[in-house]
Amino acid sequence: MRYQLLIFDFDGTLADSFPFFLEVFDTLADAHSFRRLERGNLETLRGYDLGQIMRHLGLPAWKLLPVARQFRSLMAQHIARIQLFEGMRELLRALAAEGHVLAIVTSNSEANVRAVLGEEARLFTHFKCGAALLGKRRKLRRVIADSGVAREQVLCVGDEVRDIEAAHAEGLDFGAVSWGYARPDVLQARAPKLLFSSVAEMAVLLRKR
């Protein structure tokens, strides 16, 4: 089946922001009084869902919003350092040219997203940004309602457990990327419709659909 609407996450899916996230993590931890990142535990943490990560770090839910706001602000100050993954610009152009409707649902700011996308921002019909870290379902519903596309013709693409959980909760197919914030084996265990090992493979699989 060919997917008409492709809803992308941004950080770790389209944009290679994980190195920057690691760089500023301790700044965020110190500012908001939660545990600093132990680099030796990084792969373990990449296997956790958001709730497990919060418990490990001693980060209460009420601090998520201010932490996310500061991260967005820090990224905005260094936005030139955040790039799309290699080959992603070309893929987005090809998908749009083939008639796919492109959308972004992300907890990042629309200003940051547009700055990184550059000219490719024009390829996207829907931007639902600033979504709460645990609030993507509502944004997904709004994109689908605004687009008028049937749910069986929608594919969500992301890199985190919360992304796949939101998609599945809305009855949507999900394509997991292996190059983002979460480990691919953790995403695979949650039965995504597709698992992309590279941008090149994503191009092959999505352009078949």
C-alpha positions as CSV (number, residue, x, y, z in Angstrom):
1,M,0.0,0.0,0.0
2,R,1.2,3.5,-0.8
3,Y,1.2,5.9,2.1
4,Q,-0.3,9.3,1.2
5,L,0.6,11.1,4.4
6,L,4.0,10.8,6.1
7,I,4.3,12.3,9.6
8,F,7.9,12.7,10.7
9,D,9.4,13.3,14.0
10,F,12.3,15.8,13.9
11,D,15.1,15.2,16.4
12,G,16.9,12.0,15.7
13,T,14.7,11.2,12.7
14,L,15.3,14.0,10.2
15,A,17.9,16.0,12.2
16,D,21.1,14.8,13.7
17,S,20.6,16.5,17.0
18,F,21.6,13.7,19.4
19,P,25.3,14.8,19.7
20,F,24.2,18.3,20.6
21,F,21.7,16.9,23.2
22,L,24.5,14.9,24.8
23,E,26.7,18.1,24.8
24,V,24.2,20.2,26.7
25,F,22.7,17.4,28.9
26,D,24.8,18.2,32.0
27,T,23.9,21.9,31.6
28,L,20.2,21.0,31.7
29,A,20.7,18.6,34.6
30,D,22.5,21.2,36.7
31,A,19.9,23.9,35.9
32,H,17.0,21.7,36.8
33,S,18.5,19.5,39.6
34,F,18.4,16.1,38.1
35,R,21.1,13.5,37.7
36,R,23.9,14.1,35.2
37,L,24.4,11.6,32.3
38,E,26.8,8.8,33.0
39,R,28.3,8.1,29.6
40,G,29.0,4.5,30.4
41,N,25.2,4.0,30.8
42,L,24.2,5.7,27.6
43,E,23.3,2.5,25.7
44,T,21.3,1.3,28.6
45,L,19.4,4.6,28.7
46,R,18.7,4.4,25.0
47,G,16.9,1.2,25.7
48,Y,14.5,2.9,28.2
49,D,11.2,4.5,27.5
50,L,10.7,8.1,28.7
51,G,9.2,7.1,32.1
52,Q,12.1,4.8,32.8
53,I,14.6,7.5,31.8
54,M,12.9,10.0,34.1
55,R,13.0,7.7,37.1
56,H,16.7,6.9,36.4
57,L,17.5,10.6,36.3
58,G,15.3,11.6,39.2
59,L,13.4,13.9,36.9
60,P,9.8,14.6,37.9
61,A,7.1,15.0,35.3
62,W,6.5,18.7,36.2
63,K,10.1,19.5,35.1
64,L,9.7,18.1,31.6
65,L,8.3,21.3,30.2
66,P,11.0,23.7,31.5
67,V,13.7,21.3,30.5
68,A,12.3,21.0,27.0
69,R,12.0,24.8,26.8
70,Q,15.7,25.3,27.8
71,F,16.8,22.6,25.3
72,R,14.9,24.3,22.5
73,S,16.5,27.7,23.5
74,L,20.0,26.3,23.6
75,M,19.5,24.7,20.2
76,A,18.2,28.0,18.8
77,Q,21.5,29.6,19.9
78,H,23.5,27.0,18.1
79,I,21.1,26.1,15.3
80,A,23.8,26.2,12.5
81,R,25.3,23.1,14.1
82,I,22.2,21.0,13.7
83,Q,22.0,19.4,10.3
84,L,19.7,17.0,8.5
85,F,21.0,13.4,8.2
86,E,23.0,12.8,5.0
87,G,20.7,12.1,2.1
88,M,17.6,13.4,3.9
89,R,17.1,16.5,1.9
90,E,17.1,14.6,-1.3
91,L,14.7,12.0,0.1
92,L,12.2,14.7,1.2
93,R,12.3,16.3,-2.2
94,A,11.7,13.0,-3.9
95,L,8.8,12.1,-1.6
96,A,7.1,15.5,-2.2
97,A,7.6,15.2,-5.9
98,E,5.9,11.8,-5.9
99,G,2.9,13.3,-4.3
100,H,3.3,12.3,-0.7
101,V,1.9,14.8,1.9
102,L,4.6,15.6,4.4
103,A,4.1,16.6,8.0
104,I,6.1,17.1,11.2
105,V,5.0,16.5,14.7
106,T,7.7,17.3,17.3
107,S,8.3,18.7,20.7
108,N,10.9,21.0,19.2
109,S,10.0,24.6,18.2
110,E,8.7,25.4,14.7
111,A,11.4,28.1,14.4
112,N,14.2,25.5,15.1
113,V,12.6,23.0,12.7
114,R,12.3,25.5,9.9
115,A,15.8,26.8,10.4
116,V,17.3,23.3,10.0
117,L,15.1,22.4,7.1
118,G,15.9,25.5,5.2
119,E,14.4,25.5,1.7
120,E,13.0,22.0,2.3
121,A,10.5,23.5,4.9
122,R,8.3,24.4,1.9
123,L,7.9,20.7,1.2
124,F,5.9,20.2,4.4
125,T,2.2,20.9,4.5
126,H,1.7,20.5,8.3
127,F,3.8,21.6,11.2
128,K,2.6,20.6,14.7
129,C,5.5,21.7,16.9
130,G,6.0,22.2,20.6
131,A,4.2,19.0,21.4
132,A,4.5,18.0,25.0
133,L,7.0,15.1,25.4
134,L,4.1,12.9,26.4
135,G,1.4,14.6,24.2
136,K,2.0,13.6,20.6
137,R,-1.3,11.8,20.2
138,R,-3.3,15.0,20.1
139,K,-1.0,16.5,17.5
140,L,-1.2,13.4,15.3
141,R,-5.0,13.6,15.4
142,R,-4.9,17.2,14.4
143,V,-2.6,16.5,11.4
144,I,-4.9,13.7,10.2
145,A,-8.0,15.9,10.7
146,D,-6.4,18.8,8.8
147,S,-5.1,16.6,6.0
148,G,-8.3,14.7,5.4
149,V,-6.2,11.5,4.7
150,A,-7.6,8.2,5.9
151,R,-5.7,6.6,8.7
152,E,-4.8,3.5,6.7
153,Q,-2.9,5.8,4.3
154,V,-0.8,7.4,7.1
155,L,2.7,6.4,8.2
156,C,4.4,7.9,11.2
157,V,8.2,7.9,11.2
158,G,10.2,8.4,14.4
159,D,13.1,7.2,16.6
160,E,11.7,7.0,20.1
161,V,9.5,4.6,22.1
162,R,7.0,7.5,22.8
163,D,6.7,8.0,19.0
164,I,5.7,4.5,18.3
165,E,3.4,4.3,21.3
166,A,1.6,7.4,20.2
167,A,1.2,6.1,16.6
168,H,0.0,2.7,17.7
169,A,-2.5,4.3,20.2
170,E,-4.0,6.2,17.3
171,G,-4.1,3.1,15.1
172,L,-1.4,4.3,12.8
173,D,1.4,2.4,11.0
174,F,4.8,3.3,12.2
175,G,8.2,3.3,10.6
176,A,11.2,3.2,13.0
177,V,14.6,4.7,12.2
178,S,17.7,3.0,13.6
179,W,19.9,6.2,13.8
180,G,18.1,8.2,16.4
181,Y,17.8,8.5,20.2
182,A,16.5,5.0,21.0
183,R,18.1,1.7,20.2
184,P,16.7,0.0,17.2
185,D,16.2,-3.3,19.0
186,V,13.9,-1.6,21.5
187,L,11.8,-0.1,18.7
188,Q,11.8,-3.4,16.8
189,A,10.4,-5.1,20.0
190,R,7.3,-2.8,19.7
191,A,6.5,-4.2,16.2
192,P,6.8,-1.2,13.9
193,K,5.4,-1.7,10.4
194,L,8.8,-0.8,9.0
195,L,12.3,-0.5,10.4
196,F,14.8,1.7,8.4
197,S,18.5,0.9,8.9
198,S,19.6,3.8,6.8
199,V,18.3,6.9,4.9
200,A,19.0,5.0,1.7
201,E,16.8,2.1,2.8
202,M,14.1,4.6,3.8
203,A,14.2,6.0,0.3
204,V,13.7,2.5,-1.2
205,L,10.9,1.4,1.1
206,L,8.9,4.6,1.2
207,R,9.1,5.2,-2.5
208,K,7.6,1.8,-3.0
209,R,4.6,2.8,-1.0
